[in-house]
Amino acid sequence: MSVTKTIRPRKLSAINIEDFLSDIRLSRQCTDPAVVVCDLVEQYNNEICLLLDKHAPSLKTVVLRPHQPWFSNDLLQAKRARRAAEMAPRAANRGEHSYIPENFLPNCINLVIWGHEHDCQLDLFKKDAKKLIIQPGSSRIFQPGSSRIIQPGSSIATSLIFGESKQK
């Protein structure tokens, strides 16, 4: 069950200046001012708030939801930390460094299919001793201890770059 609370920003332009000035003249600030400066400031703030509430009330509806037993500040902070960790690579904008180097591929993997956004590179690449050897149109049986890499691109043009101008 939700509870609603009503708040509205003040429309100061709708205040009738003559009525507002007459209420200021009749306020305790003008008729019976405090002697001590701290009390005078507090009196001024209270009177102005009362007059503004009278001449330009604030009104807005806010839905207040009841407390959920499963939700806690620990959960909120964990979600914030997770979002920050997810956004860190994007914020770093590390482009050319956000990949897995070919020498990280174990030799037990025979075929690797990289997801690639733009141009289609279906030629097989062979990874041998930390260097790539291009073997276009290779139909050889995969040998143990080497990985073959293909990069199929998007099946449709996704942006206006040179890699997208090639036949799909």
VMD Tcl script that builds the backbone (N, CA, C; Angstrom):
set m [mol new atoms 504]
animate dup $m
set s [atomselect $m all]
$s set {name element resname resid chain x y z} {
  {N N MET 1 A 0.844 -1.176 0.000}
  {CA C MET 1 A 0.000 0.000 0.000}
  {C C MET 1 A 0.891 1.240 0.000}
  {N N SER 2 A 0.668 2.124 -0.929}
  {CA C SER 2 A 1.484 3.334 -1.021}
  {C C SER 2 A 0.708 4.545 -0.508}
  {N N VAL 3 A 1.452 5.499 0.004}
  {CA C VAL 3 A 0.886 6.726 0.554}
  {C C VAL 3 A 1.325 7.873 -0.341}
  {N N THR 4 A 0.429 8.833 -0.576}
  {CA C THR 4 A 0.793 9.980 -1.409}
  {C C THR 4 A 1.008 11.210 -0.542}
  {N N LYS 5 A 1.981 11.998 -0.946}
  {CA C LYS 5 A 2.276 13.259 -0.276}
  {C C LYS 5 A 2.217 14.337 -1.346}
  {N N THR 6 A 1.594 15.460 -1.043}
  {CA C THR 6 A 1.394 16.499 -2.044}
  {C C THR 6 A 2.325 17.681 -1.806}
  {N N ILE 7 A 3.095 18.041 -2.864}
  {CA C ILE 7 A 4.016 19.191 -2.831}
  {C C ILE 7 A 3.905 19.890 -4.181}
  {N N ARG 8 A 3.964 21.208 -4.216}
  {CA C ARG 8 A 3.976 21.957 -5.480}
  {C C ARG 8 A 4.958 23.106 -5.351}
  {N N PRO 9 A 5.764 23.345 -6.378}
  {CA C PRO 9 A 6.676 24.495 -6.316}
  {C C PRO 9 A 5.884 25.790 -6.205}
  {N N ARG 10 A 6.443 26.744 -5.530}
  {CA C ARG 10 A 5.765 28.023 -5.322}
  {C C ARG 10 A 5.687 28.819 -6.620}
  {N N LYS 11 A 4.550 29.452 -6.844}
  {CA C LYS 11 A 4.393 30.365 -7.976}
  {C C LYS 11 A 4.520 31.786 -7.439}
  {N N LEU 12 A 5.762 32.239 -7.358}
  {CA C LEU 12 A 6.013 33.567 -6.789}
  {C C LEU 12 A 5.474 34.680 -7.680}
  {N N SER 13 A 5.353 34.413 -8.961}
  {CA C SER 13 A 4.837 35.453 -9.867}
  {C C SER 13 A 3.341 35.694 -9.656}
  {N N ALA 14 A 2.652 34.755 -9.012}
  {CA C ALA 14 A 1.210 34.901 -8.795}
  {C C ALA 14 A 0.875 35.626 -7.490}
  {N N ILE 15 A 1.873 36.050 -6.748}
  {CA C ILE 15 A 1.629 36.736 -5.467}
  {C C ILE 15 A 1.084 38.142 -5.732}
  {N N ASN 16 A 0.023 38.498 -5.007}
  {CA C ASN 16 A -0.518 39.850 -5.058}
  {C C ASN 16 A 0.374 40.718 -4.160}
  {N N ILE 17 A 1.119 41.629 -4.767}
  {CA C ILE 17 A 2.133 42.417 -4.061}
  {C C ILE 17 A 1.517 43.276 -2.954}
  {N N GLU 18 A 0.347 43.905 -3.216}
  {CA C GLU 18 A -0.264 44.777 -2.208}
  {C C GLU 18 A -0.653 43.984 -0.961}
  {N N ASP 19 A -1.282 42.823 -1.154}
  {CA C ASP 19 A -1.669 41.990 -0.007}
  {C C ASP 19 A -0.434 41.488 0.752}
  {N N PHE 20 A 0.594 41.122 0.004}
  {CA C PHE 20 A 1.825 40.619 0.622}
  {C C PHE 20 A 2.486 41.710 1.478}
  {N N LEU 21 A 2.554 42.941 0.943}
  {CA C LEU 21 A 3.150 44.052 1.697}
  {C C LEU 21 A 2.325 44.405 2.936}
  {N N SER 22 A 0.999 44.355 2.803}
  {CA C SER 22 A 0.163 44.664 3.977}
  {C C SER 22 A 0.336 43.591 5.056}
  {N N ASP 23 A 0.498 42.329 4.666}
  {CA C ASP 23 A 0.731 41.272 5.653}
  {C C ASP 23 A 2.108 41.409 6.301}
  {N N ILE 24 A 3.087 41.881 5.536}
  {CA C ILE 24 A 4.414 42.116 6.118}
  {C C ILE 24 A 4.335 43.228 7.163}
  {N N ARG 25 A 3.572 44.301 6.858}
  {CA C ARG 25 A 3.438 45.409 7.816}
  {C C ARG 25 A 2.737 44.969 9.099}
  {N N LEU 26 A 1.818 44.002 8.976}
  {CA C LEU 26 A 1.076 43.518 10.142}
  {C C LEU 26 A 1.780 42.357 10.855}
  {N N SER 27 A 2.895 41.888 10.319}
  {CA C SER 27 A 3.582 40.728 10.908}
  {C C SER 27 A 4.269 41.098 12.221}
  {N N ARG 28 A 4.617 40.079 13.016}
  {CA C ARG 28 A 5.304 40.301 14.297}
  {C C ARG 28 A 6.679 40.912 14.085}
  {N N GLN 29 A 7.252 40.689 12.934}
  {CA C GLN 29 A 8.575 41.248 12.633}
  {C C GLN 29 A 8.535 42.779 12.678}
  {N N CYS 30 A 7.434 43.344 12.188}
  {CA C CYS 30 A 7.315 44.813 12.183}
  {C C CYS 30 A 6.627 45.342 13.441}
  {N N THR 31 A 5.677 44.606 14.002}
  {CA C THR 31 A 4.932 45.106 15.164}
  {C C THR 31 A 5.653 44.857 16.484}
  {N N ASP 32 A 6.285 43.695 16.638}
  {CA C ASP 32 A 6.956 43.360 17.902}
  {C C ASP 32 A 8.255 42.613 17.601}
  {N N PRO 33 A 9.288 43.323 17.110}
  {CA C PRO 33 A 10.538 42.641 16.761}
  {C C PRO 33 A 11.288 42.159 18.004}
  {N N ALA 34 A 12.017 41.064 17.838}
  {CA C ALA 34 A 12.824 40.520 18.930}
  {C C ALA 34 A 14.022 41.428 19.190}
  {N N VAL 35 A 14.570 41.340 20.408}
  {CA C VAL 35 A 15.679 42.204 20.802}
  {C C VAL 35 A 17.018 41.555 20.459}
  {N N VAL 36 A 17.143 40.264 20.707}
  {CA C VAL 36 A 18.388 39.539 20.456}
  {C C VAL 36 A 18.472 39.206 18.965}
  {N N VAL 37 A 19.678 39.317 18.424}
  {CA C VAL 37 A 19.860 39.132 16.974}
  {C C VAL 37 A 19.458 37.726 16.531}
  {N N CYS 38 A 19.832 36.698 17.307}
  {CA C CYS 38 A 19.479 35.313 16.935}
  {C C CYS 38 A 17.964 35.141 16.880}
  {N N ASP 39 A 17.267 35.686 17.870}
  {CA C ASP 39 A 15.809 35.603 17.887}
  {C C ASP 39 A 15.198 36.410 16.743}
  {N N LEU 40 A 15.810 37.527 16.426}
  {CA C LEU 40 A 15.325 38.369 15.327}
  {C C LEU 40 A 15.413 37.622 13.993}
  {N N VAL 41 A 16.523 36.928 13.774}
  {CA C VAL 41 A 16.707 36.151 12.533}
  {C C VAL 41 A 15.697 35.012 12.474}
  {N N GLU 42 A 15.510 34.306 13.591}
  {CA C GLU 42 A 14.550 33.209 13.618}
  {C C GLU 42 A 13.127 33.719 13.380}
  {N N GLN 43 A 12.791 34.852 13.986}
  {CA C GLN 43 A 11.473 35.455 13.796}
  {C C GLN 43 A 11.266 35.839 12.332}
  {N N TYR 44 A 12.286 36.439 11.738}
  {CA C TYR 44 A 12.211 36.835 10.325}
  {C C TYR 44 A 11.962 35.611 9.438}
  {N N ASN 45 A 12.736 34.543 9.659}
  {CA C ASN 45 A 12.581 33.329 8.846}
  {C C ASN 45 A 11.200 32.718 9.012}
  {N N ASN 46 A 10.712 32.660 10.240}
  {CA C ASN 46 A 9.384 32.095 10.485}
  {C C ASN 46 A 8.291 32.925 9.817}
  {N N GLU 47 A 8.374 34.247 9.949}
  {CA C GLU 47 A 7.351 35.121 9.360}
  {C C GLU 47 A 7.354 35.023 7.829}
  {N N ILE 48 A 8.534 35.025 7.232}
  {CA C ILE 48 A 8.608 34.925 5.763}
  {C C ILE 48 A 8.044 33.590 5.291}
  {N N CYS 49 A 8.369 32.506 6.009}
  {CA C CYS 49 A 7.831 31.190 5.628}
  {C C CYS 49 A 6.306 31.170 5.733}
  {N N LEU 50 A 5.774 31.729 6.813}
  {CA C LEU 50 A 4.315 31.769 6.968}
  {C C LEU 50 A 3.656 32.599 5.868}
  {N N LEU 51 A 4.240 33.759 5.553}
  {CA C LEU 51 A 3.663 34.613 4.510}
  {C C LEU 51 A 3.752 33.960 3.129}
  {N N LEU 52 A 4.871 33.301 2.853}
  {CA C LEU 52 A 4.990 32.613 1.561}
  {C C LEU 52 A 4.006 31.453 1.469}
  {N N ASP 53 A 3.823 30.719 2.564}
  {CA C ASP 53 A 2.842 29.633 2.553}
  {C C ASP 53 A 1.424 30.165 2.354}
  {N N LYS 54 A 1.161 31.355 2.869}
  {CA C LYS 54 A -0.176 31.946 2.720}
  {C C LYS 54 A -0.407 32.450 1.297}
  {N N HIS 55 A 0.574 33.150 0.714}
  {CA C HIS 55 A 0.373 33.799 -0.591}
  {C C HIS 55 A 0.804 32.940 -1.784}
  {N N ALA 56 A 1.743 32.033 -1.579}
  {CA C ALA 56 A 2.201 31.169 -2.676}
  {C C ALA 56 A 2.458 29.771 -2.118}
  {N N PRO 57 A 1.373 29.023 -1.865}
  {CA C PRO 57 A 1.563 27.691 -1.279}
  {C C PRO 57 A 2.251 26.740 -2.268}
  {N N SER 58 A 2.947 25.759 -1.718}
  {CA C SER 58 A 3.580 24.752 -2.573}
  {C C SER 58 A 2.721 23.489 -2.533}
  {N N LEU 59 A 2.590 22.824 -3.705}
  {CA C LEU 59 A 1.709 21.666 -3.811}
  {C C LEU 59 A 2.270 20.697 -4.850}
  {N N LYS 60 A 2.532 19.431 -4.472}
  {CA C LYS 60 A 3.042 18.407 -5.380}
  {C C LYS 60 A 2.696 17.050 -4.783}
  {N N THR 61 A 2.362 16.073 -5.618}
  {CA C THR 61 A 2.022 14.743 -5.135}
  {C C THR 61 A 3.217 13.814 -5.309}
  {N N VAL 62 A 3.649 13.215 -4.216}
  {CA C VAL 62 A 4.761 12.269 -4.216}
  {C C VAL 62 A 4.258 10.971 -3.615}
  {N N VAL 63 A 4.592 9.841 -4.251}
  {CA C VAL 63 A 4.176 8.542 -3.745}
  {C C VAL 63 A 5.255 8.019 -2.806}
  {N N LEU 64 A 4.876 7.776 -1.571}
  {CA C LEU 64 A 5.785 7.213 -0.579}
  {C C LEU 64 A 5.484 5.726 -0.454}
  {N N ARG 65 A 6.451 4.913 -0.772}
  {CA C ARG 65 A 6.246 3.463 -0.728}
  {C C ARG 65 A 6.671 2.924 0.638}
  {N N PRO 66 A 6.005 1.878 1.092}
  {CA C PRO 66 A 6.372 1.328 2.401}
  {C C PRO 66 A 7.743 0.647 2.350}
  {N N HIS 67 A 8.352 0.519 3.498}
  {CA C HIS 67 A 9.667 -0.112 3.620}
  {C C HIS 67 A 9.560 -1.597 3.274}
  {N N GLN 68 A 10.460 -2.089 2.442}
  {CA C GLN 68 A 10.496 -3.504 2.092}
  {C C GLN 68 A 11.527 -4.202 2.976}
  {N N PRO 69 A 11.190 -5.344 3.547}
  {CA C PRO 69 A 12.134 -6.003 4.459}
  {C C PRO 69 A 13.394 -6.513 3.756}
  {N N TRP 70 A 13.317 -6.814 2.466}
  {CA C TRP 70 A 14.480 -7.353 1.754}
  {C C TRP 70 A 15.433 -6.261 1.288}
  {N N PHE 71 A 14.997 -4.997 1.312}
  {CA C PHE 71 A 15.840 -3.900 0.826}
  {C C PHE 71 A 16.571 -3.253 1.993}
  {N N SER 72 A 17.877 -3.087 1.848}
  {CA C SER 72 A 18.671 -2.468 2.912}
  {C C SER 72 A 19.722 -1.557 2.295}
  {N N ASN 73 A 20.387 -0.790 3.136}
  {CA C ASN 73 A 21.468 0.076 2.657}
  {C C ASN 73 A 22.638 -0.735 2.125}
  {N N ASP 74 A 22.858 -1.939 2.691}
  {CA C ASP 74 A 23.930 -2.801 2.180}
  {C C ASP 74 A 23.650 -3.200 0.737}
  {N N LEU 75 A 22.397 -3.534 0.445}
  {CA C LEU 75 A 22.022 -3.890 -0.918}
  {C C LEU 75 A 22.183 -2.693 -1.850}
  {N N LEU 76 A 21.784 -1.523 -1.405}
  {CA C LEU 76 A 21.915 -0.314 -2.213}
  {C C LEU 76 A 23.378 -0.028 -2.531}
  {N N GLN 77 A 24.256 -0.142 -1.549}
  {CA C GLN 77 A 25.676 0.112 -1.783}
  {C C GLN 77 A 26.297 -0.961 -2.662}
  {N N ALA 78 A 25.849 -2.211 -2.535}
  {CA C ALA 78 A 26.363 -3.275 -3.399}
  {C C ALA 78 A 25.953 -3.031 -4.848}
  {N N LYS 79 A 24.708 -2.570 -5.060}
  {CA C LYS 79 A 24.260 -2.269 -6.422}
  {C C LYS 79 A 25.035 -1.096 -7.006}
  {N N ARG 80 A 25.318 -0.076 -6.193}
  {CA C ARG 80 A 26.111 1.061 -6.667}
  {C C ARG 80 A 27.522 0.621 -7.041}
  {N N ALA 81 A 28.121 -0.239 -6.216}
  {CA C ALA 81 A 29.477 -0.723 -6.504}
  {C C ALA 81 A 29.491 -1.550 -7.783}
  {N N ARG 82 A 28.461 -2.367 -7.993}
  {CA C ARG 82 A 28.389 -3.170 -9.214}
  {C C ARG 82 A 28.253 -2.280 -10.443}
  {N N ARG 83 A 27.383 -1.263 -10.366}
  {CA C ARG 83 A 27.224 -0.349 -11.506}
  {C C ARG 83 A 28.509 0.412 -11.783}
  {N N ALA 84 A 29.208 0.826 -10.732}
  {CA C ALA 84 A 30.475 1.540 -10.918}
  {C C ALA 84 A 31.502 0.635 -11.574}
  {N N ALA 85 A 31.537 -0.640 -11.167}
  {CA C ALA 85 A 32.485 -1.578 -11.778}
  {C C ALA 85 A 32.132 -1.845 -13.235}
  {N N GLU 86 A 30.842 -1.878 -13.562}
  {CA C GLU 86 A 30.430 -2.081 -14.954}
  {C C GLU 86 A 30.757 -0.874 -15.814}
  {N N MET 87 A 30.661 0.325 -15.239}
  {CA C MET 87 A 30.892 1.542 -16.020}
  {C C MET 87 A 32.367 1.921 -16.119}
  {N N ALA 88 A 33.225 1.364 -15.273}
  {CA C ALA 88 A 34.640 1.751 -15.267}
  {C C ALA 88 A 35.322 1.533 -16.616}
  {N N PRO 89 A 35.153 0.383 -17.289}
  {CA C PRO 89 A 35.810 0.230 -18.597}
  {C C PRO 89 A 35.286 1.219 -19.629}
  {N N ARG 90 A 33.997 1.519 -19.571}
  {CA C ARG 90 A 33.439 2.482 -20.528}
  {C C ARG 90 A 33.986 3.875 -20.262}
  {N N ALA 91 A 34.101 4.225 -18.982}
  {CA C ALA 91 A 34.599 5.551 -18.627}
  {C C ALA 91 A 36.072 5.691 -18.996}
  {N N ALA 92 A 36.822 4.590 -18.917}
  {CA C ALA 92 A 38.242 4.648 -19.247}
  {C C ALA 92 A 38.456 4.797 -20.751}
  {N N ASN 93 A 37.463 4.377 -21.551}
  {CA C ASN 93 A 37.535 4.490 -23.014}
  {C C ASN 93 A 38.858 3.923 -23.521}
  {N N ARG 94 A 39.072 2.655 -23.200}
  {CA C ARG 94 A 40.356 2.056 -23.471}
  {C C ARG 94 A 40.408 1.360 -24.815}
  {N N GLY 95 A 39.445 1.526 -25.672}
  {CA C GLY 95 A 39.379 1.020 -27.032}
  {C C GLY 95 A 40.312 -0.092 -27.416}
  {N N GLU 96 A 41.558 0.250 -27.795}
  {CA C GLU 96 A 42.461 -0.770 -28.323}
  {C C GLU 96 A 42.956 -1.732 -27.260}
  {N N HIS 97 A 42.760 -1.426 -25.981}
  {CA C HIS 97 A 43.226 -2.312 -24.926}
  {C C HIS 97 A 42.114 -3.203 -24.382}
  {N N SER 98 A 40.916 -3.079 -24.875}
  {CA C SER 98 A 39.809 -3.871 -24.347}
  {C C SER 98 A 39.595 -5.112 -25.212}
  {N N TYR 99 A 40.566 -6.007 -25.200}
  {CA C TYR 99 A 40.469 -7.249 -25.949}
  {C C TYR 99 A 41.302 -8.308 -25.239}
  {N N ILE 100 A 41.158 -9.546 -25.693}
  {CA C ILE 100 A 41.975 -10.633 -25.169}
  {C C ILE 100 A 43.089 -10.891 -26.176}
  {N N PRO 101 A 44.348 -10.746 -25.786}
  {CA C PRO 101 A 45.442 -11.010 -26.727}
  {C C PRO 101 A 45.436 -12.471 -27.171}
  {N N GLU 102 A 45.887 -12.709 -28.399}
  {CA C GLU 102 A 45.870 -14.057 -28.956}
  {C C GLU 102 A 46.728 -15.017 -28.146}
  {N N ASN 103 A 47.783 -14.521 -27.513}
  {CA C ASN 103 A 48.637 -15.433 -26.749}
  {C C ASN 103 A 47.986 -15.884 -25.444}
  {N N PHE 104 A 46.814 -15.330 -25.095}
  {CA C PHE 104 A 46.082 -15.800 -23.932}
  {C C PHE 104 A 45.227 -17.024 -24.260}
  {N N LEU 105 A 45.086 -17.337 -25.554}
  {CA C LEU 105 A 44.273 -18.486 -25.951}
  {C C LEU 105 A 45.035 -19.766 -25.647}
  {N N PRO 106 A 44.431 -20.697 -24.927}
  {CA C PRO 106 A 45.135 -21.953 -24.661}
  {C C PRO 106 A 45.235 -22.791 -25.935}
  {N N ASN 107 A 46.236 -23.641 -25.986}
  {CA C ASN 107 A 46.459 -24.459 -27.178}
  {C C ASN 107 A 45.421 -25.553 -27.351}
  {N N CYS 108 A 44.632 -25.836 -26.329}
  {CA C CYS 108 A 43.622 -26.887 -26.453}
  {C C CYS 108 A 42.399 -26.415 -27.237}
  {N N ILE 109 A 42.284 -25.114 -27.509}
  {CA C ILE 109 A 41.143 -24.584 -28.255}
  {C C ILE 109 A 41.485 -24.596 -29.739}
  {N N ASN 110 A 40.624 -25.229 -30.542}
  {CA C ASN 110 A 40.872 -25.339 -31.976}
  {C C ASN 110 A 40.283 -24.187 -32.772}
  {N N LEU 111 A 39.077 -23.743 -32.433}
  {CA C LEU 111 A 38.405 -22.702 -33.207}
  {C C LEU 111 A 37.909 -21.616 -32.266}
  {N N VAL 112 A 38.217 -20.369 -32.599}
  {CA C VAL 112 A 37.752 -19.220 -31.833}
  {C C VAL 112 A 36.941 -18.349 -32.771}
  {N N ILE 113 A 35.738 -17.976 -32.360}
  {CA C ILE 113 A 34.894 -17.080 -33.158}
  {C C ILE 113 A 34.773 -15.784 -32.368}
  {N N TRP 114 A 35.487 -14.747 -32.822}
  {CA C TRP 114 A 35.418 -13.438 -32.180}
  {C C TRP 114 A 34.142 -12.750 -32.643}
  {N N GLY 115 A 33.416 -12.142 -31.742}
  {CA C GLY 115 A 32.316 -11.280 -32.151}
  {C C GLY 115 A 32.902 -9.985 -32.688}
  {N N HIS 116 A 32.465 -9.567 -33.859}
  {CA C HIS 116 A 33.038 -8.372 -34.476}
  {C C HIS 116 A 31.895 -7.515 -34.966}
  {N N GLU 117 A 31.953 -6.214 -34.718}
  {CA C GLU 117 A 30.818 -5.344 -35.001}
  {C C GLU 117 A 30.689 -4.990 -36.474}
  {N N HIS 118 A 31.800 -4.764 -37.163}
  {CA C HIS 118 A 31.700 -4.177 -38.494}
  {C C HIS 118 A 32.056 -5.156 -39.610}
  {N N ASP 119 A 33.261 -5.073 -40.146}
  {CA C ASP 119 A 33.578 -5.875 -41.325}
  {C C ASP 119 A 33.714 -7.351 -40.967}
  {N N CYS 120 A 33.419 -8.177 -41.954}
  {CA C CYS 120 A 33.411 -9.616 -41.783}
  {C C CYS 120 A 34.770 -10.174 -42.202}
  {N N GLN 121 A 35.447 -10.866 -41.298}
  {CA C GLN 121 A 36.741 -11.475 -41.595}
  {C C GLN 121 A 36.611 -12.974 -41.375}
  {N N LEU 122 A 36.149 -13.671 -42.415}
  {CA C LEU 122 A 35.926 -15.106 -42.285}
  {C C LEU 122 A 37.153 -15.925 -42.641}
  {N N ASP 123 A 38.231 -15.291 -43.111}
  {CA C ASP 123 A 39.452 -16.044 -43.367}
  {C C ASP 123 A 39.973 -16.567 -42.037}
  {N N LEU 124 A 40.508 -17.773 -42.084}
  {CA C LEU 124 A 41.018 -18.368 -40.858}
  {C C LEU 124 A 42.387 -17.800 -40.530}
  {N N PHE 125 A 42.577 -17.436 -39.283}
  {CA C PHE 125 A 43.878 -17.010 -38.786}
  {C C PHE 125 A 44.420 -18.161 -37.946}
  {N N LYS 126 A 45.693 -18.413 -38.055}
  {CA C LYS 126 A 46.299 -19.463 -37.253}
  {C C LYS 126 A 47.212 -18.832 -36.218}
  {N N LYS 127 A 47.057 -19.234 -34.977}
  {CA C LYS 127 A 47.875 -18.708 -33.896}
  {C C LYS 127 A 48.985 -19.706 -33.611}
  {N N ASP 128 A 50.214 -19.316 -33.910}
  {CA C ASP 128 A 51.371 -20.158 -33.617}
  {C C ASP 128 A 52.425 -19.308 -32.942}
  {N N ALA 129 A 52.831 -19.670 -31.756}
  {CA C ALA 129 A 53.928 -19.024 -31.044}
  {C C ALA 129 A 53.791 -17.507 -31.014}
  {N N LYS 130 A 52.635 -17.009 -30.559}
  {CA C LYS 130 A 52.376 -15.591 -30.336}
  {C C LYS 130 A 52.364 -14.751 -31.608}
  {N N LYS 131 A 52.191 -15.327 -32.774}
  {CA C LYS 131 A 52.022 -14.500 -33.971}
  {C C LYS 131 A 50.904 -15.087 -34.814}
  {N N LEU 132 A 50.223 -14.239 -35.535}
  {CA C LEU 132 A 49.111 -14.677 -36.375}
  {C C LEU 132 A 49.602 -14.868 -37.800}
  {N N ILE 133 A 49.260 -15.996 -38.381}
  {CA C ILE 133 A 49.577 -16.262 -39.779}
  {C C ILE 133 A 48.252 -16.381 -40.508}
  {N N ILE 134 A 48.030 -15.523 -41.506}
  {CA C ILE 134 A 46.770 -15.542 -42.243}
  {C C ILE 134 A 46.796 -16.708 -43.219}
  {N N GLN 135 A 45.755 -17.514 -43.173}
  {CA C GLN 135 A 45.612 -18.621 -44.103}
  {C C GLN 135 A 44.239 -18.526 -44.748}
  {N N PRO 136 A 44.086 -17.693 -45.798}
  {CA C PRO 136 A 42.776 -17.547 -46.409}
  {C C PRO 136 A 42.303 -18.847 -47.036}
  {N N GLY 137 A 41.035 -19.132 -46.885}
  {CA C GLY 137 A 40.419 -20.293 -47.521}
  {C C GLY 137 A 40.967 -21.614 -47.038}
  {N N SER 138 A 41.514 -21.662 -45.859}
  {CA C SER 138 A 42.120 -22.891 -45.362}
  {C C SER 138 A 41.040 -23.911 -45.047}
  {N N SER 139 A 41.222 -25.121 -45.552}
  {CA C SER 139 A 40.273 -26.193 -45.254}
  {C C SER 139 A 40.997 -27.358 -44.602}
  {N N ARG 140 A 42.192 -27.101 -44.076}
  {CA C ARG 140 A 42.971 -28.159 -43.452}
  {C C ARG 140 A 42.336 -28.564 -42.132}
  {N N ILE 141 A 42.594 -29.777 -41.754}
  {CA C ILE 141 A 42.114 -30.263 -40.463}
  {C C ILE 141 A 42.898 -29.548 -39.365}
  {N N PHE 142 A 42.204 -29.163 -38.314}
  {CA C PHE 142 A 42.872 -28.456 -37.223}
  {C C PHE 142 A 43.878 -29.376 -36.560}
  {N N GLN 143 A 45.036 -28.841 -36.328}
  {CA C GLN 143 A 46.074 -29.622 -35.672}
  {C C GLN 143 A 46.088 -29.273 -34.189}
  {N N PRO 144 A 46.368 -30.246 -33.338}
  {CA C PRO 144 A 46.451 -29.941 -31.915}
  {C C PRO 144 A 47.568 -28.941 -31.649}
  {N N GLY 145 A 47.337 -28.055 -30.688}
  {CA C GLY 145 A 48.346 -27.077 -30.328}
  {C C GLY 145 A 48.248 -25.785 -31.098}
  {N N SER 146 A 47.231 -25.603 -31.941}
  {CA C SER 146 A 47.059 -24.340 -32.654}
  {C C SER 146 A 45.584 -23.971 -32.648}
  {N N SER 147 A 45.308 -22.677 -32.649}
  {CA C SER 147 A 43.931 -22.194 -32.657}
  {C C SER 147 A 43.653 -21.525 -33.984}
  {N N ARG 148 A 42.440 -21.668 -34.488}
  {CA C ARG 148 A 41.992 -20.968 -35.686}
  {C C ARG 148 A 41.002 -19.907 -35.241}
  {N N ILE 149 A 41.132 -18.689 -35.797}
  {CA C ILE 149 A 40.311 -17.559 -35.372}
  {C C ILE 149 A 39.556 -17.014 -36.572}
  {N N ILE 150 A 38.231 -16.848 -36.434}
  {CA C ILE 150 A 37.440 -16.154 -37.454}
  {C C ILE 150 A 36.699 -15.012 -36.772}
  {N N GLN 151 A 36.384 -13.971 -37.557}
  {CA C GLN 151 A 35.665 -12.813 -37.029}
  {C C GLN 151 A 34.471 -12.512 -37.923}
  {N N PRO 152 A 33.330 -13.176 -37.702}
  {CA C PRO 152 A 32.157 -12.837 -38.500}
  {C C PRO 152 A 31.606 -11.491 -38.052}
  {N N GLY 153 A 31.357 -10.618 -38.998}
  {CA C GLY 153 A 30.840 -9.292 -38.671}
  {C C GLY 153 A 29.331 -9.304 -38.607}
  {N N SER 154 A 28.772 -8.130 -38.483}
  {CA C SER 154 A 27.328 -7.983 -38.467}
  {C C SER 154 A 26.769 -8.325 -39.844}
  {N N SER 155 A 25.574 -8.891 -39.877}
  {CA C SER 155 A 24.986 -9.279 -41.162}
  {C C SER 155 A 24.385 -8.092 -41.903}
  {N N ILE 156 A 24.244 -6.954 -41.244}
  {CA C ILE 156 A 23.741 -5.743 -41.888}
  {C C ILE 156 A 24.686 -4.591 -41.574}
  {N N ALA 157 A 24.618 -3.540 -42.367}
  {CA C ALA 157 A 25.456 -2.365 -42.121}
  {C C ALA 157 A 24.954 -1.651 -40.866}
  {N N THR 158 A 25.858 -1.431 -39.918}
  {CA C THR 158 A 25.460 -0.799 -38.660}
  {C C THR 158 A 25.971 0.622 -38.516}
  {N N SER 159 A 26.917 1.051 -39.370}
  {CA C SER 159 A 27.399 2.428 -39.310}
  {C C SER 159 A 28.040 2.794 -40.640}
  {N N LEU 160 A 28.347 4.076 -40.820}
  {CA C LEU 160 A 28.904 4.564 -42.081}
  {C C LEU 160 A 30.425 4.657 -41.979}
  {N N ILE 161 A 31.074 3.498 -41.972}
  {CA C ILE 161 A 32.532 3.461 -41.954}
  {C C ILE 161 A 33.010 2.585 -43.098}
  {N N PHE 162 A 34.322 2.605 -43.365}
  {CA C PHE 162 A 34.874 1.861 -44.491}
  {C C PHE 162 A 34.611 0.361 -44.358}
  {N N GLY 163 A 34.750 -0.185 -43.156}
  {CA C GLY 163 A 34.529 -1.612 -42.953}
  {C C GLY 163 A 33.120 -2.051 -43.294}
  {N N GLU 164 A 32.155 -1.139 -43.201}
  {CA C GLU 164 A 30.767 -1.466 -43.519}
  {C C GLU 164 A 30.481 -1.389 -45.015}
  {N N SER 165 A 31.379 -0.798 -45.785}
  {CA C SER 165 A 31.115 -0.634 -47.216}
  {C C SER 165 A 31.358 -1.916 -47.996}
  {N N LYS 166 A 31.973 -2.907 -47.380}
  {CA C LYS 166 A 32.250 -4.171 -48.063}
  {C C LYS 166 A 30.980 -4.999 -48.182}
  {N N GLN 167 A 30.988 -5.937 -49.106}
  {CA C GLN 167 A 29.843 -6.829 -49.318}
  {C C GLN 167 A 29.640 -7.698 -48.077}
  {N N LYS 168 A 28.408 -7.838 -47.658}
  {CA C LYS 168 A 28.095 -8.654 -46.479}
  {C C LYS 168 A 27.802 -10.077 -46.886}
}
mol reanalyze $m
mol bondsrecalc $m
mol representation Tube
mol addrep $m
